[in-house]
Amino acid sequence: MFTIWGGKQKFCDGLTRRNFLKIGAFGAGLTLADMLRLRAAANPATASTTSNKAAIMIYLPGGPSHMDMYDLKPEAPMEYRGEFRPIATNVPGVQICEHMPLQARMWDKLACVRSIVSVDEHSDSLVMTGFSEQQNRISHRPSFGSVMSRMRGDANGIPPFVSLRGMTQGTEPGFLGVAHRAFTPSGPGVENLRLPGGIDVARNDNRRDLLTGFDNLRREIDASGTMSGMDAFTQRAFDMVSSGSVRRALELNNEEPASRDRYRGVEQFLTARRLIEAGVGCVTLQIGGWDTHGQNFQTLRNQLPQVDRGVANLVMDLHDRGMDKDVVVVMWGEFGRTPRVNGSAGRDHWAPVMSAMIAGGGLRMGQAVGSSSARGEYPRDRRCSASQVLSTLYHAMGIDPARTFPNGSGRPMYILDDREPLSELI
């Protein structure tokens, strides 16, 4: 059994969230073949309408300040507007932060939503599932990537859902089942995509035959019949390891040196692009820490240029490769931050309004949807929910957010409850 660890992330509540996924060969653990078998059992063999669509979800953990990124208030009093100035984008009437000049120069390829209402939780559950963590403790709603996995299925041994930030509450498959959990290549997981040292293809085939023998024994013990057809899925599992498509995508040394230089310091953006090119349907990543109760502006002076470079390179690469219509990119955190700067030069949690950046997916770019009040305290127009943003993303992926799936008790459940997409983006 091996453990794929997620990264540590400590927020102001004092809790360190470090998530993990254990995969074992026998007993209660799941082999890769088990995962494939369960996924196929959950997916009838039908062509998916999402086979040529993909999503990259960039999560900014801790809650990024809407007031200092996409929704600056230069006319507000100093204690609200903070230290940053807005700059014009290449779209008349739209301004963003001075520390994101690369995005400003290509705003015709980007859009933002400035009027999203959130909840005060240090969790990615709301923006990845459409439901808060408190709601999901009971309802177990699936993440966006897990729904993509359910609709898309496997393609030539390529996992449909990859999380570059480990397993979190928001990446869980909920009632769709473990077959639609994200593949997480962090930690030692990448090593499990390679043939072990000293193991050639012939010896690997012998290992597969040995595993088949164990599976035959398990099948005889398993009266429920769940092991039926295991040999075919074991073959697919070994094919995934030996073909190495995902492994090659993760090895950035295969990228041109000039391209690697452009992404230096923000390599996850490059990895996400390469995984999408390899055929992955949904990739999630995260960058930085945004729980800025103190020294908000000092932190953002360092982090915003990194994010700016990552987003600009990613979106431009998607355009240059003709992938912008089929790949949607979204970047947001769990909530905004207080419009009024506190005594520690920071901003605290602020759920009444936050912003999100969106690109591609065939959506209408070059705009800012909605607005907040003069001091950035609440939505002034086009109030919307995180669920509506996700509904818009599902629309871009060709998935009907009114579709239902059976939950753990067999009851049909909608993907989202608040399913009205943002018409301005469609």
SVG drawing of the C-alpha trace seen along z (x, -y; Angstrom):
<svg xmlns="http://www.w3.org/2000/svg" viewBox="-35 -59 52 79">
<polyline fill="none" stroke="black" stroke-width="0.4" points="0.0,0.0 1.2,-3.5 0.0,-6.9 -0.3,-9.9 0.0,-12.9 -1.5,-16.3 0.3,-19.5 0.0,-21.1 -2.1,-24.3 -2.6,-26.1 -5.3,-28.7 -6.3,-31.2 -8.5,-28.6 -5.2,-26.8 -6.0,-23.6 -3.5,-22.1 -5.2,-20.4 -3.1,-17.7 -5.1,-15.1 -4.1,-11.8 -5.3,-8.9 -4.2,-5.3 -4.2,-2.7 -3.5,0.9 -3.3,4.2 -5.6,6.4 -8.1,6.1 -9.9,2.8 -7.5,0.9 -8.1,0.2 -5.8,1.2 -5.6,-0.9 -7.5,1.9 -10.2,1.7 -10.6,-2.0 -10.9,-1.3 -13.4,1.5 -15.6,-0.7 -15.3,-3.6 -16.4,-1.5 -19.2,0.1 -20.5,-3.4 -20.2,-4.4 -22.2,-2.5 -20.2,-2.1 -21.6,-5.2 -19.8,-7.9 -19.5,-11.0 -20.4,-14.5 -17.6,-15.9 -14.8,-13.8 -13.3,-16.9 -14.0,-19.3 -11.7,-20.0 -11.4,-22.3 -8.6,-23.7 -9.7,-24.8 -7.2,-27.1 -7.9,-27.4 -6.4,-30.2 -6.6,-28.7 -7.4,-31.0 -9.6,-33.5 -8.1,-36.0 -8.9,-39.7 -11.4,-40.7 -10.6,-44.4 -7.0,-43.9 -7.3,-41.8 -10.3,-42.2 -12.6,-44.7 -10.5,-47.6 -12.3,-50.7 -10.0,-53.7 -12.7,-56.2 -13.3,-54.6 -11.6,-56.0 -8.0,-55.0 -8.9,-52.5 -11.0,-50.6 -9.2,-51.0 -5.9,-49.9 -2.4,-50.3 -2.9,-49.1 -3.9,-51.1 -6.1,-49.9 -4.8,-49.8 -6.7,-49.7 -7.1,-46.5 -7.2,-46.2 -11.0,-46.2 -12.4,-49.7 -14.1,-50.2 -12.5,-47.2 -9.7,-47.8 -7.8,-45.3 -4.9,-45.4 -1.6,-47.0 0.2,-43.9 -1.5,-41.8 -0.3,-43.7 -0.1,-40.5 -3.7,-39.7 -4.6,-43.4 -3.0,-43.3 -5.0,-40.2 -8.4,-40.9 -10.1,-40.3 -9.3,-36.6 -10.5,-36.8 -13.5,-37.7 -14.3,-38.1 -17.4,-37.9 -17.5,-40.5 -20.7,-39.7 -20.5,-36.2 -21.9,-35.5 -20.0,-32.9 -20.0,-31.4 -17.5,-31.8 -15.7,-28.5 -12.1,-27.6 -13.0,-24.9 -13.0,-24.5 -16.2,-22.6 -18.5,-25.5 -16.5,-26.4 -15.8,-22.9 -19.2,-21.3 -21.7,-24.2 -22.4,-23.2 -20.8,-24.3 -18.8,-21.9 -21.5,-22.0 -24.1,-20.9 -21.8,-18.3 -21.3,-16.5 -24.8,-15.2 -25.5,-15.4 -22.0,-14.3 -22.3,-16.2 -19.7,-15.4 -16.9,-17.8 -16.9,-19.3 -14.0,-17.0 -15.8,-13.9 -18.9,-14.8 -16.5,-15.3 -15.1,-11.8 -18.6,-10.3 -19.6,-11.8 -16.3,-11.4 -14.9,-8.1 -11.4,-6.8 -9.8,-7.4 -6.8,-5.2 -5.7,-4.8 -5.8,-8.6 -7.5,-9.4 -10.4,-11.9 -9.7,-13.8 -6.3,-14.8 -5.8,-16.9 -2.3,-18.5 -3.1,-19.6 -4.0,-16.2 -7.4,-15.2 -9.5,-17.8 -13.1,-18.1 -13.9,-19.9 -12.3,-17.2 -14.2,-14.3 -16.6,-12.3 -19.4,-12.2 -22.3,-9.9 -20.7,-9.2 -18.4,-6.8 -14.6,-6.2 -14.4,-5.3 -14.5,-9.0 -12.0,-10.2 -9.2,-12.4 -5.8,-10.9 -3.3,-12.7 0.3,-12.5 1.8,-14.4 4.3,-12.8 5.4,-9.3 2.4,-8.8 4.4,-9.7 6.7,-6.7 3.8,-4.4 3.3,-5.4 6.7,-3.9 7.9,-0.4 10.0,0.3 13.8,0.3 15.0,3.6 11.5,4.6 11.2,5.0 8.0,5.5 8.2,9.3 8.6,9.3 5.8,6.8 3.6,9.2 4.5,11.9 3.4,9.7 0.1,9.1 -0.4,12.9 0.4,13.3 -2.1,10.5 -4.7,12.2 -4.2,15.4 -4.8,13.6 -7.8,11.9 -9.2,15.3 -9.0,16.3 -10.7,13.1 -13.4,13.7 -14.1,17.2 -14.4,15.7 -16.5,12.7 -20.1,14.0 -21.4,10.6 -19.9,11.0 -18.1,7.6 -14.9,9.2 -16.4,10.4 -14.4,9.2 -11.5,8.1 -8.9,9.5 -9.9,6.9 -9.6,4.0 -6.3,5.3 -5.0,5.3 -6.1,1.7 -4.4,0.8 -1.1,2.3 -1.5,0.6 -1.9,-2.8 1.4,-2.2 3.3,-0.9 2.0,-3.4 3.1,-6.3 1.0,-9.1 0.3,-10.8 3.8,-10.2 5.2,-11.9 2.9,-14.9 4.2,-15.2 7.8,-15.2 8.4,-18.9 11.8,-18.2 10.0,-17.1 8.9,-20.7 10.9,-23.1 13.4,-25.0 12.0,-28.4 8.5,-27.3 9.8,-26.0 11.5,-29.4 8.2,-31.2 6.6,-29.0 9.5,-29.1 8.1,-29.3 4.6,-28.5 5.2,-25.1 1.8,-23.7 0.2,-25.8 2.4,-24.2 1.7,-20.7 -2.0,-21.4 -1.7,-22.4 0.3,-19.3 -2.2,-17.0 -5.0,-18.5 -3.1,-18.0 -2.5,-14.4 -6.3,-13.9 -7.2,-14.6 -10.7,-16.0 -10.3,-18.1 -7.2,-19.3 -7.2,-21.2 -4.3,-23.1 -3.6,-25.7 -1.0,-28.4 -0.1,-30.6 -1.7,-31.2 -4.4,-34.0 -5.5,-34.1 -4.1,-37.6 -5.3,-38.8 -2.0,-40.6 0.3,-42.2 -2.2,-41.7 -0.4,-44.0 3.1,-42.7 1.9,-39.2 0.0,-40.1 2.9,-42.1 4.8,-38.8 1.9,-36.5 0.0,-38.5 2.8,-38.7 3.2,-34.9 -0.5,-34.3 -0.5,-36.8 2.3,-35.0 0.8,-31.6 -2.6,-32.6 -1.3,-34.7 1.0,-31.9 -1.6,-29.2 -4.4,-31.1 -2.1,-32.2 -0.8,-28.7 -4.4,-27.4 -5.1,-30.0 -1.9,-29.3 -2.8,-25.6 -6.4,-26.1 -7.7,-24.7 -9.3,-27.8 -12.8,-26.9 -12.7,-23.5 -10.8,-24.2 -12.3,-26.4 -10.2,-28.0 -11.6,-29.3 -9.6,-30.9 -11.1,-31.7 -11.0,-31.0 -13.5,-30.3 -14.6,-33.9 -13.5,-37.5 -11.8,-39.7 -13.0,-42.6 -13.3,-45.8 -11.9,-47.7 -8.3,-47.2 -7.6,-46.1 -5.0,-47.3 -2.5,-44.7 -2.5,-46.0 -4.6,-42.9 -8.1,-42.0 -10.3,-39.4 -12.8,-36.9 -15.7,-38.4 -18.4,-36.1 -20.9,-38.7 -19.0,-39.1 -16.1,-37.7 -14.7,-37.6 -13.7,-34.9 -11.6,-34.9 -12.8,-32.8 -11.3,-32.1 -12.0,-30.0 -14.5,-27.2 -16.2,-29.0 -17.6,-31.5 -17.9,-35.3 -14.7,-37.0 -13.5,-40.6 -15.9,-41.7 -16.6,-42.0 -19.9,-40.5 -21.7,-42.1 -20.4,-44.7 -20.1,-45.3 -21.0,-48.3 -18.8,-51.5 -16.8,-50.1 -16.8,-46.4 -19.1,-45.3 -21.9,-43.5 -23.2,-42.8 -24.6,-45.9 -26.0,-44.2 -26.0,-40.7 -25.8,-39.0 -25.0,-35.3 -23.9,-32.2 -20.9,-29.9 -23.4,-27.3 -24.3,-29.6 -20.7,-30.0 -20.3,-26.2 -23.5,-25.9 -21.9,-28.1 -18.8,-25.9 -20.9,-22.8 -22.7,-24.5 -19.2,-25.1 -18.5,-21.4 -21.7,-20.3 -23.1,-18.9 -26.6,-19.8 -26.5,-20.9 -30.1,-19.7 -28.9,-16.1 -29.5,-13.8 -27.5,-10.9 -28.6,-8.5 -27.2,-9.2 -26.2,-6.6 -29.8,-5.7 -30.8,-5.6 -32.6,-8.9 -32.0,-11.0 -30.1,-14.2 -29.4,-17.2 -25.8,-18.1 -26.6,-21.6 -29.6,-23.2 -29.0,-26.7 -28.6,-25.9 -29.2,-29.2 -26.0,-29.9 -24.6,-33.4 -26.2,-34.5 -23.6,-37.2 -20.9,-34.6 -22.9,-32.3"/>
</svg>
